[in-house]
Amino acid sequence: MLVFMAARRINTIKADVVLLETRLAEIVAADPEMADIDRRLRSVPRVGPS
């Protein structure tokens, strides 16, 4: 039972992360200055999503 509860909690957290990443991407894309900073940061190796 504990394994099931832990797995369910992990799946909920993963779904929340996807929603947060999506919303953050929308916010960054809507602001030209933030979009430029994001583009420059992601040009650095190992920065950004893997």
TIVO-2410 file (N, C-alpha, C; in nm, 3 decimals):
# residues 50
REC num residu      c1      c2      c3 atome chaine
REC   1      M   0.082  -0.119   0.000     N      A
REC   1      M   0.000   0.000   0.000    CA      A
REC   1      M   0.087   0.127   0.000     C      A
REC   2      L   0.193   0.126   0.079     N      A
REC   2      L   0.280   0.244   0.083    CA      A
REC   2      L   0.348   0.267  -0.052     C      A
REC   3      V   0.384   0.161  -0.119     N      A
REC   3      V   0.448   0.174  -0.250    CA      A
REC   3      V   0.350   0.238  -0.348     C      A
REC   4      F   0.225   0.195  -0.345     N      A
REC   4      F   0.124   0.253  -0.431    CA      A
REC   4      F   0.105   0.402  -0.402     C      A
REC   5      M   0.098   0.438  -0.274     N      A
REC   5      M   0.079   0.577  -0.236    CA      A
REC   5      M   0.198   0.662  -0.280     C      A
REC   6      A   0.319   0.610  -0.265     N      A
REC   6      A   0.438   0.683  -0.306    CA      A
REC   6      A   0.441   0.701  -0.457     C      A
REC   7      A   0.406   0.597  -0.531     N      A
REC   7      A   0.404   0.606  -0.677    CA      A
REC   7      A   0.301   0.707  -0.723     C      A
REC   8      R   0.186   0.708  -0.659     N      A
REC   8      R   0.082   0.805  -0.695    CA      A
REC   8      R   0.129   0.948  -0.669     C      A
REC   9      R   0.195   0.967  -0.555     N      A
REC   9      R   0.247   1.100  -0.521    CA      A
REC   9      R   0.354   1.144  -0.621     C      A
REC  10      I   0.442   1.053  -0.659     N      A
REC  10      I   0.546   1.085  -0.758    CA      A
REC  10      I   0.484   1.124  -0.891     C      A
REC  11      N   0.383   1.051  -0.934     N      A
REC  11      N   0.316   1.084  -1.060    CA      A
REC  11      N   0.249   1.220  -1.054     C      A
REC  12      T   0.190   1.254  -0.941     N      A
REC  12      T   0.128   1.385  -0.924    CA      A
REC  12      T   0.234   1.495  -0.932     C      A
REC  13      I   0.346   1.475  -0.867     N      A
REC  13      I   0.453   1.574  -0.870    CA      A
REC  13      I   0.507   1.591  -1.012     C      A
REC  14      K   0.525   1.481  -1.084     N      A
REC  14      K   0.573   1.489  -1.223    CA      A
REC  14      K   0.475   1.568  -1.309     C      A
REC  15      A   0.347   1.546  -1.291     N      A
REC  15      A   0.246   1.620  -1.367    CA      A
REC  15      A   0.251   1.769  -1.331     C      A
REC  16      D   0.271   1.800  -1.204     N      A
REC  16      D   0.282   1.940  -1.162    CA      A
REC  16      D   0.404   2.007  -1.225     C      A
REC  17      V   0.515   1.935  -1.232     N      A
REC  17      V   0.636   1.990  -1.292    CA      A
REC  17      V   0.612   2.023  -1.439     C      A
REC  18      V   0.544   1.935  -1.511     N      A
REC  18      V   0.513   1.960  -1.652    CA      A
REC  18      V   0.428   2.087  -1.665     C      A
REC  19      L   0.327   2.101  -1.581     N      A
REC  19      L   0.242   2.221  -1.586    CA      A
REC  19      L   0.323   2.347  -1.557     C      A
REC  20      L   0.409   2.341  -1.455     N      A
REC  20      L   0.490   2.457  -1.420    CA      A
REC  20      L   0.588   2.494  -1.530     C      A
REC  21      E   0.652   2.393  -1.589     N      A
REC  21      E   0.746   2.420  -1.699    CA      A
REC  21      E   0.675   2.483  -1.818     C      A
REC  22      T   0.556   2.435  -1.848     N      A
REC  22      T   0.478   2.488  -1.959    CA      A
REC  22      T   0.441   2.633  -1.933     C      A
REC  23      R   0.392   2.661  -1.814     N      A
REC  23      R   0.352   2.799  -1.781    CA      A
REC  23      R   0.472   2.891  -1.780     C      A
REC  24      L   0.583   2.846  -1.726     N      A
REC  24      L   0.704   2.928  -1.724    CA      A
REC  24      L   0.750   2.960  -1.866     C      A
REC  25      A   0.745   2.862  -1.954     N      A
REC  25      A   0.783   2.885  -2.094    CA      A
REC  25      A   0.691   2.989  -2.158     C      A
REC  26      E   0.563   2.985  -2.126     N      A
REC  26      E   0.469   3.085  -2.180    CA      A
REC  26      E   0.503   3.225  -2.129     C      A
REC  27      I   0.535   3.234  -2.001     N      A
REC  27      I   0.569   3.364  -1.942    CA      A
REC  27      I   0.696   3.420  -2.005     C      A
REC  28      V   0.798   3.336  -2.020     N      A
REC  28      V   0.924   3.380  -2.079    CA      A
REC  28      V   0.903   3.422  -2.224     C      A
REC  29      A   0.827   3.344  -2.300     N      A
REC  29      A   0.804   3.375  -2.441    CA      A
REC  29      A   0.727   3.506  -2.459     C      A
REC  30      A   0.645   3.542  -2.361     N      A
REC  30      A   0.564   3.663  -2.372    CA      A
REC  30      A   0.643   3.790  -2.343     C      A
REC  31      D   0.761   3.778  -2.288     N      A
REC  31      D   0.844   3.894  -2.253    CA      A
REC  31      D   0.971   3.891  -2.337     C      A
REC  32      P   0.986   3.985  -2.429     N      A
REC  32      P   1.104   3.982  -2.518    CA      A
REC  32      P   1.238   3.984  -2.442     C      A
REC  33      E   1.246   4.059  -2.336     N      A
REC  33      E   1.371   4.065  -2.261    CA      A
REC  33      E   1.402   3.930  -2.195     C      A
REC  34      M   1.300   3.871  -2.134     N      A
REC  34      M   1.320   3.741  -2.073    CA      A
REC  34      M   1.351   3.635  -2.178     C      A
REC  35      A   1.287   3.643  -2.293     N      A
REC  35      A   1.312   3.547  -2.401    CA      A
REC  35      A   1.456   3.558  -2.448     C      A
REC  36      D   1.508   3.680  -2.456     N      A
REC  36      D   1.646   3.699  -2.498    CA      A
REC  36      D   1.743   3.641  -2.395     C      A
REC  37      I   1.717   3.666  -2.268     N      A
REC  37      I   1.801   3.611  -2.162    CA      A
REC  37      I   1.796   3.458  -2.166     C      A
REC  38      D   1.677   3.404  -2.183     N      A
REC  38      D   1.661   3.259  -2.191    CA      A
REC  38      D   1.741   3.202  -2.308     C      A
REC  39      R   1.733   3.267  -2.423     N      A
REC  39      R   1.806   3.220  -2.541    CA      A
REC  39      R   1.956   3.221  -2.515     C      A
REC  40      R   2.006   3.329  -2.454     N      A
REC  40      R   2.150   3.338  -2.426    CA      A
REC  40      R   2.194   3.235  -2.323     C      A
REC  41      L   2.113   3.214  -2.220     N      A
REC  41      L   2.148   3.114  -2.119    CA      A
REC  41      L   2.153   2.975  -2.178     C      A
REC  42      R   2.057   2.943  -2.264     N      A
REC  42      R   2.052   2.809  -2.323    CA      A
REC  42      R   2.163   2.785  -2.425     C      A
REC  43      S   2.230   2.893  -2.466     N      A
REC  43      S   2.342   2.876  -2.558    CA      A
REC  43      S   2.466   2.823  -2.484     C      A
REC  44      V   2.463   2.828  -2.352     N      A
REC  44      V   2.573   2.778  -2.270    CA      A
REC  44      V   2.557   2.626  -2.255     C      A
REC  45      P   2.663   2.550  -2.280     N      A
REC  45      P   2.652   2.405  -2.263    CA      A
REC  45      P   2.605   2.366  -2.123     C      A
REC  46      R   2.518   2.269  -2.115     N      A
REC  46      R   2.464   2.214  -1.991    CA      A
REC  46      R   2.365   2.304  -1.919     C      A
REC  47      V   2.319   2.412  -1.984     N      A
REC  47      V   2.216   2.499  -1.926    CA      A
REC  47      V   2.087   2.472  -2.001     C      A
REC  48      G   1.980   2.454  -1.927     N      A
REC  48      G   1.849   2.428  -1.988    CA      A
REC  48      G   1.809   2.284  -1.973     C      A
REC  49      P   1.695   2.251  -2.033     N      A
REC  49      P   1.644   2.115  -2.020    CA      A
REC  49      P   1.739   2.014  -2.086     C      A
REC  50      S   1.743   1.898  -2.024     N      A
REC  50      S   1.832   1.794  -2.079    CA      A
REC  50      S   1.755   1.691  -2.157     C      A
***
